[in-house]
């Protein structure tokens, strides 16, 4: 499971900003990030796809944690119902 990083790096911020309005392919993300950063961020393919992999992994970790919470609540609710059900 990937551990989310504490601070977001500038390239990652502009990748997310580029994707805010609509889905884009790799080259369009690179160009949009460059536009949004006034030319400060010039993403390479390696940087872009490493950041997207990291973000995907972090989202998967958050989703897995949320699923565990839901599953645990369901198990607790089922156990409580079983204890209070008339015999």
PEKA-V333343 format. One record per pair of residues at least 24 apart in sequence whose C-alpha atoms are under 8 Angstrom apart, sorted by the first residue. I is the first residue (numbers start at 0). J is the second residue. If there is no record, write none. Layout:
I;J, I;J
This chain:
0;56, 0;60, 1;53, 1;56, 1;57, 1;60, 2;57, 2;60, 3;57, 9;40, 10;40, 10;42, 11;50, 13;40, 14;47
